[in-house]
Amino acid sequence: MTKRDTEYQPLLEGSTETKQKIKCPNTSLLLAICAACIGGTFQYGYNISIINSPTKSVQNFINQTWLERYEENISEHYLTLLWSSIVSIFTIGGFIGATIGGTLAIKFGRKGTLMMNNAFALLAALLMGLSYPTGLFELLIIGRFFTGVNAGIGICVQPLYLGEIAPRALRGAMAMGTSIFITGGILTGQVIGLKELLGKEEYWPILLSTTCIPAFLQLLILPWFPESPRYLLIDRGDDIGCGTAMKQLHGTDNFDHEREDMERERISAMGIKPQKPWELFMDRSFRWQVLTIILINVAQQLNGINAIYFYTDYVFEEAGIPEVNIPYVTVGTGACECLTALTCGMLIESLGRKVLIIGGYTLMAFWCICFTLTLTFQGAGPWIPYLSMGCVFAFILSFGLGPGGVTNILITELFTQTTRPAAYMIGGSVNWLSFFFIGMAFPFIVTKLQQYCFLVFLVVCVLVAVYIFLVVPETKNKTFLEIQTEFQSGEKRKASKADPGLRTTLLLTPL
C-alpha cells in the first residue's frame, strides 16, 4: 500500500459506517428529476412511438410530392426505401448523440448539456413541421436525424445527472425516472397519435412537430435546479457550489453523509482526468464492468421486446379485436409497460438491482416459451389467441420490471466519476447499434423462423441472466467506490486461484 493510500485509508474505509436512512426524497429532488427527464428520455420514448401513427399519411405525402415533381407516381420499392430511411435515420442520429454525449457532459456539465440538447429537438420540430408546406419530404429525414441526436444525448446524459443528484439510499428509485419517462413518452405518443387527437391525416405535420413541447418545458423548468453536486465537486472543484446544490436537492438534514462519499471519491480521483471510451476499454481494472454494460445493452435490444411489439397487431386480430380498435389496445401495452416501470421504482430499493434484472430476464425466457407454443397452436382453439394476448402483456410486464428499468441504473453504479461518462458513451453506442441491427435484421429473422424466432430470444435472456448472477455484484445502497472494490476484489480472487504465486503481490495492490 502506498503512502497516499495509507494517508486516506480512514476516508476510504468509512463508507460502510454511514448508511443513512431516507424515507422519502426531497420535493426539490423530485422536481429536478422530472425537469431532467421531460426533455431527456421522455423524448426518446415519444419519438419512437409517434412515428407509427402517421405512416400512411406520410407515405401519401411522399407520393403526392413525387407526382408533382416528376409527373409520375413513385415506385413501391422507392417509397418503402424512403419511409424506411425516415424511420431508421433516428437510430443513426441516436448513435451519434450517444458518442458525443459523454464528452459534452464533461465539458459543459450534466445540466448544461441537457439544456443545450434541446436545440436539436427544436430544430427537428421546425424541419418536420415545414416539410408539408414546402413540399420537401427530405426535411422529414433531416428532422428525424436530429430527433435521434437529441435522444442519443439525452439517454446518455440524463441518467448521469439523475444518478449523481440522488442520495445513495434512493439512487435506484430516483434513477428509475429514466425508465418511467421512456415508457411515459411511448404511452403519450400512442395516445396523441389516436385519431381523436392528432392521428388524422391532415394533422401529421403538427404531430411530428410536437417534439418541441418537451424541449420548451425543459428550457423553462430545468434552469431552476442546480448542476450535479458530484460534478461540481469532483470535476470542477467547486466546494461552495456543491454545498449549495446539495442543500437544495437533499435538504439540510440528510446530505452530510453524501458529501463524505463525494470527498472519498474526489480523493480517489485526484490527478486522474476523465477517461475517453478507448481509454476505458484499455483499463484492465474496469474490464468486467465494460463487458457487463456491453452485454446488458445488447441484450436490452435483442431480448425479444421488439419482436413482441411486432406481433401485437397479429395477436390482437386473431383474438377477434376489430382492426379499428387495435390502436386502443396497443395503448394498453404502453400503459402496461409504464405501470411496471413505476412498480420497479418502488421495489428496487427493497429487492435490489440484481434480483429484479435476473428475475425479469428469467420471466421473459419463460414467456418466450409460452408465446412460441401459443403462436404455433394459434388455430387449435378459440381460446388460444387470448393466451397469446396474455403472453404479450406478461412479457412486457417482465421487461419493464427488470431489464427495462435496471439497465441504466447499473451503468451509473458500476463506474466512478472519471469513468462514468465514457461508460455511458460505450453503453449508449452499443444500445443504438443493436437497435439499428434488430431493425434491419428482424424482418429476415421472422421470415425465416416465424414464431420460432422467440427461441433465439430465449437463449439471449437465459445467457444474460446467468452472466449477471455469476459476475455482477448487488449495488444497492453501496458507494461507487465500494462497488468498484467488489469488482476488483473478485478479479483478484480469481487471479490468485489461477496462480497462487501472485497472492502476495495482489494483496499489496492499492485500492
N, C-alpha and C positions, 0 to 999 in steps of 0.2 A: 504493500500500500504506500502511495506516495505521500509526501509531506502535505500537499494540497488536500488530498482526500482525508488525511488524519485531522487536519485543521477544521474541516467542515463536516466531519462524521456525525457529530451530535445533531446537526440540522438534517442530515440525510436519513438518520435513523429515527428521528422523532415523528415521522409522518404517520405512524400507526397509533400514536398515542392520543391523537386529537380527532376522533371520529365524531364530528358534530352531528346532532340530530335536528333536522329541519322539517317541521311538519308541513309547511306549505310555502310556496315561493312568494317572494315579494311581488306586489302588484306591478311595480315598475319593470321587474324582470319579465313577467308575463307579457306586458305590452311591448317590451323591446323585442321579444321573440316573435310576436305577431307582426311587428313592423318589419323585421328582417325577412320573415317568411313570405309575406304577401307579395313582395317584389322578387322573391328568390325562387324557391322550389314550387310555389304555387304556379308561377309562370310555366315551369316545366310541365306539370300535370295538365294545366289549362290548354297549352298549345299542342299537347299530344291529342287531346280529345276533341277540340273544336274543329279540327280539320276533317273529321269524319262526316259531320252533318252536311256540309255544302259540296260533297263530292260531285254529284250530278250537275249541280248549278255551275260549279267552276268549269266542269268539262263542257257544258253547253256554251259558256262564255268563251272558252278557248276555240271551240268550233266556229262560233259566230265571228270572232276576231279573225280567224284564219280565212274564213269565207270572204270577209270584207277586204282583206289584204291581197289574197291570191285568186279570188273569184272561183274557188272550188272548196269542197268540204275536206277537212283534214282526214287523213287515213286513220283507221282504228289503231294501227300499230304506233303511229307517231303520237296520237292522242294519249295512249297509255304511257308512252315514254315521257311525255311532258308532265302528266299527272304524277307519275312515279318520281320525277325529279322534284316536283313541288313538295311531295311528302318526305322523300328521303334526304333532301338537302338540309333538313332540320338536324339530322344526325351528324352531318359533316360540320355544320356550324357549332353543334354541341361539342364535338371533339376538339375543334379549335379553341372554343371557350374554355374547356377543361385544361388544355395545355398551357394557357396563359393565366388562368385564374389564380393559381398559387403565387406566381411572380407578382401579379398586381396586388395580391393581399399582403405581400411582404413590403412592397414599395409604398402603397397608399393606405395600408391598413385594411382591416376586415370591413368596417363600416364604410370607409371611403370607397372601397371597390364596389360594394353593393350599391352605393349611391350613383357612382359613375356608370354602372352596368345598365341603369335604366335608359341611358341614351340609345342603346341597341334596341330595346323594346319600343321606344317612341318612334325611332326611325323605321322599324319594321311595320308598325301600325300605319304610319304615313304612307309608306310604299304600297302596302297591300290595299289600303283604302283608295289610293289613286289609280290602281290597276284598271278598275272598271271604267271610270270616266275618261281615262286617257286611251283605253283600248290596248294596253300593254300588259299581256299576261306574263311577260318576263319579270315585271315588278313583283309578282307573286313569288317567283323563285328567289329573288334577291331578298324580299321581305322575310320569307321563311328561313333563309340562311341566317339573317340577323336575329330572328327569334331563337334559333338554335344556339348562336353565340351567347345570347342573353341567358338561356337556360344552362348552358355549359358552365359559364362563370358562376351563376347563382348556385348550382348544385355542388360546386366546388368550394365556394367561399362562405355561403350561408351556414353549413354545418360547422365550419371552423369557428365562426362567430358565436353560434349557439353553444358549442362545446366549451368555449373559453369564457363566456359570461356566466354560465350556470355554476352554482356551488356544487362541490363534489357529490354530496348526498342526493342531489337532484339532477345530476348531469345527464343520466339516461332518460329520465322523464322529460326534461326540457329539450334535449336533443331530438326527441320524438316529434318535435314540431316539424322537422324536415319531412318525415313520412306523412304526418297528418295533413300538411298543406299540399303535398303532392297529390294525395288521394282527394283532398278537398278541391284542388284545381281540376282534377279529372271529372269529379262529380259536377262541379259548376259548369264546366264546358259541355257536359252531356245535357244538363238542364237548359242552359242558354241556347243550345242547338236544337231544342224541340220546336216544332212548327208553330206552337202557340206563342213563342218568343221571337228569336232571330233565325229560326230554321227555315223560313220561307225563302223561295228562290231569289226574290229581289233584295233580300237583306244580307246576302252573303258577304258583300264588302264591309258592311258595318260589323258583322260577326267576327271577321278576321281582324278588324281594327280594334276590337275591344281589349286586345292585349295591352293597350296603352293605359287602361284603367288601373290595374295593379301597380304599374310603374308610377303613375301620378300619386297614388295612395302612399307608396313608399317614400317618394320625394317629399310628401307633406308630413309624414309621421316620424320616419327614422331620424331626422336631424335632432329631435328632442331627446334622443337617447345617446349614451356615451359609446366611445370606441371600446373594443375588448380590453379589459384591465390587464389581462395577461400579455397582450401585445404591447400595451403602453409600458409595462414594467420591464419585460424581458427584451423586447425588440428595440424599444425606444428609450429605455432607462428613465422614464417619466414617473417618478415616485408620487408626486403630487397628483398628477392626472389619474394614475392608477387608484389612489385612495379615494378621489372624488367619484370616479366611475363605480367603484365597489360600494361606496356608501349609497349611491343612487340605486344600484341594481340589487344589492343584498340587504340593505338596511343596516342600521348602526349596531345591531345586536349580534350578528352572526357572520361577519366577514373576516374576523381576525384570523381564524384558522386557515381560511382560503389564502390570505395574504402570506401566511407562513409557508404554505405549499408552494406558492409562486416564488418566494425567496429561495427555497431549496432548489427549485428548477432553474432559477436565474444563476445561482452559484454553480450548478451542474453545467450550465451552458456558457459560462464565462470564457471568452476568447473563441467561441465557436460561431461561425457565420451560418445563417440558414442554408441548408443544403439544396442543391439542384436535384432534379429527378435522377439524372445519371449518376450523381454522387451517392445518392441513397441506394441505388442499385449496387454500387461497388462497396458499400459499407457492410462488412460481414456481420457486424453486431445487430443489424436490422434485417438480415436476410429472411428470417422466418416471418417477421411482420410484413415485409414486402410481398412474400409469396402468399401470405394469408389474404391481403387486400386484393391481390390479383385474382385469386381463386373465388373469393366471395362476390367480387364484382362481375366476373364472367358468369358465375352461377346465377346471379340475380337476373340476368337476361336469358340464360339458357335453361332455366329450371322448368319451363313449360307454361309460365303465366301468359306469355304472348299467344301460345297455342290455344289455351283455354278461351281467351277473348276471341280468337279467330273462329272457334267452333260455336260460340254462343248463339249466333243467329240460326245456325242449322239446328241446334238442340231445341231452341225455343219454337221453331217452325214444326219440328217433329212432335213437340208436346202439344201441338194444336193451337198455339197462340197466333192470332191473326197478324199478318205482316205489318199492318198499320200500328199495332200495339207493341211490337218488338222494341222500338226505341225507348219506350217507357219501362219495359222490363230490364233493358240494358242499364238504365239509370239506377235500377235496383242493385245491379252488380257494383256500380260505382259507390253507392251508399253502403253496401256491404263491406267494401274494402276500406272506406273511410271509417266505418264503425270499428273495424278490427284495429286500425291504427290508433284510435283513441283508447281501445282496450289494452293494447300493447303498452301505451304510455302509462296506464295505471298499474300495470303488472311488472314493468321492467325493473323497478327498484326493489320489489319484493322477491321475485323469482330469479332475477339476474339475466344477463345478456345471453350466456351460454345455453341455459335451459330453453329460452324462448327460440333461439335460432335453430338449435338442434331439433327441438320439438316441432318447429314449423316445417323444416325440411323432411322430417320423418313422416309427418302427416301428409305432406304433399306427395311423397313417394307412395303412400297408401292410396291416396285418391287417384294417382296416375293409374294404378292397377284397376281400381273400380271403374274409372272412366273408360279405360280401354275395353273392359268387359261390357259395359252398358252400350257403348258405340258399336261393338261387334254384334251384339244381340238386340239391336235397336228395334227390329221388327218382330221380335219374339212375343211381344205382348203390348197392350195399350198402356201399361203402367211403366214400361222400361224408359220411355223418354223423360218421365218425371224423375226417375232415378238419375238420369243424366243431368237434369237440371240441378238436382241436389248435389251432385258431384262438382258442378261448376261453382256453385256458391261455397261449398266446403273447401274447394281448392283455393279460391280467392281468400276465404277466411284464414286458412293456414298460412298463405303467403303474407298477408298483412300482419298476422300475429307474430311472425318470426322474421324471415329474410327481408321483407319489405320495410320493416321498422328498425331492425337491429344493425343492418349492414353499415349504414353511415355512421352510427354511433361507435362501432368498433374501429373504424378508420380514425376517428378522433382520439380514441383512448389508447390505441396501440403505439402511438408516437408522441414524441416530446415536441416542445415549441420550435426547435430548429429544424425538425424533420417533417412536421405535420403538413405544411403547405405542399411540399414535394410529394408526400404520400397521397394527398388529395388530387394532385395533378396526375399521378400514376393511376390511382383508382378510377378517377373520372374518365381518363383517356381510354382505359380498358373497358369501362362500362359503355361508353359511346361506341367504341369499335364493335363490341359484342352486340349492341343494339342494331348497328348497321348490318352486321353479319346475319343476325337472325331475321332481319327484314328482307335481306336478299335471298337467303338460303331456305327460309321456312316454306315458301310455296313449293319448292322442289322436294323438301323432306316430306311434306304432306302428300304430294302427288305420288311419291314412291312408296311410302309406308302407310299412308292413310291413318286410320285410328291407332295403328301400332307405333306411331311416332312418339306416343306418350311413354313407351318403354325406354326410349332414349333419354327422355327427361327423368324417368325413374332412376336410371343409373346415375345421372348428374346429381340428383337430390341425395341419394344414398352416399355417394362418394364424398360430397361436401360435408354432410352430417358426420361421417366417420372422421374426416380430417379435423374438423373443429373440435370434436370430442377428444382426439388424441393430442392436438397441438396447441390450441388456443386456451389460455387461462381465463378464469372468470375475472371480469374487470370491475364489477360492481363495488362502489364505494372505496376505490383504490386511487391513489395519486398516479399521475402519469409516470413518475419515476419508479414507483413500486411495480407497475405493470411491466416497464422495460426491464427491471431487475429480474422479474419472474421469467421472462423470455430468455434472458442471458444465463440465468442460473440453470434453467432447463437444458440449454445448449451445452453448458459446461459439464453437467452431469452425464450427458450422452457422450461427450468427448472423453471424459475421464474413464468411462466404462470401456470405450473403444481402445484407449491407450492409457493404462494405469500409470505409466511413467510421466504423464502430463499432469497428474493430480496436484502435485506441489506447486507447479507453475500457475495452474488455473486458480488455486486458492489465493495466490498473491496478486491476481489481476485486480486493479482498482475498479470501483463501480463506474 
